[in-house]
């Protein structure tokens, strides 16, 4: 009985390996992009009614990120903007990439597209405890740069937008106090 279960399990594992090998690297990357887009769209109506999250198709600067998130207030003033890059890699890919291999280009894309933040959503370096621990701040290397796993995709958007909203509220409160002191 156990031998049959082991054989069935081994067959399932082998089928999954074959399926993964047959996926092209582009398809694997696109599946991560599709996952993130689906997660965002699932929450768009309730959590992000004034947000824009779409593919970056502008190659006028020579390169592009994967997605751009922008949120505006009711007067159409931008509150926060994020350039996203999504990276995934098959186990069979001959050249294993590191997350840091993509940060310089992501920062360049962030600047060219006038985004405040840059986030790499990555499944690279699967055994790296640093990246498996949650949101990783790379601001020491590149301004306003983060690396996250897909499960932290929505939390990083929420964190950045909530910080932006609080900064705006603080600025308006400070302006009101200054106005009172002038009178």
C-alpha positions in Angstrom: 0.0 0.0 0.0 2.8 2.4 0.9 4.8 1.5 -2.2 1.8 2.4 -4.3 1.4 5.7 -2.5 5.1 6.5 -3.0 4.9 5.6 -6.6 1.9 7.8 -7.1 3.7 10.7 -5.3 6.8 10.2 -7.4 4.7 10.3 -10.6 3.0 13.5 -9.5 6.4 15.1 -8.7 7.8 14.0 -12.1 4.8 15.4 -14.0 5.2 18.7 -12.1 8.9 18.9 -13.0 8.1 18.2 -16.6 5.4 20.9 -16.6 7.8 23.4 -15.0 10.6 22.6 -17.5 8.2 23.1 -20.4 7.2 26.6 -19.2 9.4 29.2 -20.9 11.1 31.7 -18.6 8.9 34.4 -20.2 5.8 32.4 -19.3 7.0 31.9 -15.7 7.6 35.7 -15.4 4.3 36.5 -16.9 2.6 34.2 -14.5 4.1 36.2 -11.6 3.0 39.4 -13.3 -0.5 38.0 -13.8 -0.7 36.9 -10.2 0.2 40.4 -9.0 -2.3 42.0 -11.4 -5.0 39.7 -10.3 -4.3 40.4 -6.6 -4.4 44.1 -7.2 -7.6 43.9 -9.2 -9.2 41.8 -6.6 -8.8 44.7 -4.1 -9.0 47.6 -6.5 -12.7 48.6 -5.9 -12.6 48.5 -2.1 -9.0 49.5 -1.3 -7.7 51.5 -4.3 -10.6 53.4 -5.9 -8.4 56.2 -7.1 -5.4 54.1 -8.2 -3.9 53.3 -11.5 -2.0 49.9 -11.8 -1.1 49.0 -15.4 1.6 47.6 -17.5 4.5 50.0 -18.3 4.5 49.9 -22.1 6.5 53.1 -22.6 9.9 52.2 -24.1 10.8 55.7 -25.1 13.7 55.7 -22.6 15.1 52.4 -23.9 13.7 50.2 -21.1 10.6 49.8 -19.0 9.4 48.3 -15.7 6.6 45.8 -15.6 3.9 47.8 -13.9 3.3 51.3 -12.5 1.1 52.1 -9.6 -0.2 55.7 -9.1 -2.7 56.9 -6.7 -4.3 60.4 -6.7 -6.6 62.2 -4.4 -10.1 63.5 -5.5 -8.5 66.6 -7.0 -6.3 64.4 -9.2 -3.1 65.3 -7.2 -0.7 62.4 -7.2 -0.3 61.0 -3.7 2.1 58.1 -4.3 3.7 56.3 -7.3 5.6 53.0 -7.5 7.5 51.3 -10.3 7.2 47.5 -10.1 9.4 44.9 -11.6 8.5 41.2 -11.3 11.1 38.5 -11.5 10.8 34.7 -11.4 13.2 32.0 -12.6 12.8 28.4 -13.5 14.9 25.9 -11.5 16.3 24.7 -14.9 17.6 28.2 -16.0 21.3 27.9 -16.5 22.2 31.3 -15.2 20.8 31.9 -11.8 20.2 35.6 -11.2 20.2 37.5 -8.0 17.8 40.2 -6.9 20.5 42.8 -6.9 21.2 42.1 -10.6 17.9 44.0 -11.3 18.0 46.9 -8.9 20.1 49.4 -10.9 17.9 49.1 -14.0 14.7 49.3 -11.8 16.0 52.5 -10.2 16.7 54.0 -13.6 13.2 53.1 -14.8 11.7 54.6 -11.6 13.5 57.9 -12.3 12.6 58.0 -16.0 8.9 57.3 -15.3 8.8 59.8 -12.5 7.9 57.3 -9.8 8.6 58.0 -6.1 9.3 54.3 -5.2 10.6 51.2 -6.8 9.7 47.6 -5.8 11.1 44.3 -7.1 8.6 41.5 -6.6 10.8 38.5 -6.8 10.9 34.7 -6.5 14.6 34.7 -7.1 17.0 33.4 -4.4 14.4 31.2 -2.9 16.7 30.0 -0.1 17.8 33.5 1.0 16.4 34.1 4.5 16.7 37.9 4.0 14.2 37.9 1.2 12.0 35.3 2.8 11.6 37.4 5.9 9.3 40.0 4.4 9.8 43.5 3.0 13.5 44.2 2.4 14.5 47.9 2.3 17.3 48.6 -0.3 17.2 52.3 0.3 20.9 52.1 1.4 21.8 51.3 -2.2 19.0 53.0 -4.2 16.5 55.6 -3.0 13.1 54.3 -2.0 13.8 50.8 -3.2 12.3 47.6 -1.8 12.4 43.9 -2.6 9.4 41.7 -1.7 8.0 38.2 -2.2 4.6 38.0 -4.0 2.8 37.5 -0.7 4.0 41.0 0.3 2.9 42.7 -2.9 -0.3 44.2 -1.5 1.2 44.9 1.9 4.0 47.0 0.4 1.4 49.0 -1.7 -0.7 49.6 1.4 2.3 50.5 3.5 3.6 53.1 1.0 0.2 54.6 0.3 -0.7 54.8 4.0 2.6 56.6 4.7 1.9 59.0 1.8 -1.6 59.7 3.2 -0.2 60.3 6.7 2.5 62.7 5.3 -0.2 64.7 3.5 -2.4 64.9 6.6 0.6 66.0 8.6 1.5 68.7 6.1 -2.1 70.0 6.1 -2.2 70.0 9.9 1.1 71.9 10.0 -0.1 74.4 7.4 -3.2 75.0 9.5 -1.2 75.5 12.7 1.1 78.0 10.8 -2.0 79.8 9.5 -3.4 80.1 13.1 -0.1 81.5 14.3 -0.1 84.1 11.6 -3.5 85.4 12.5 
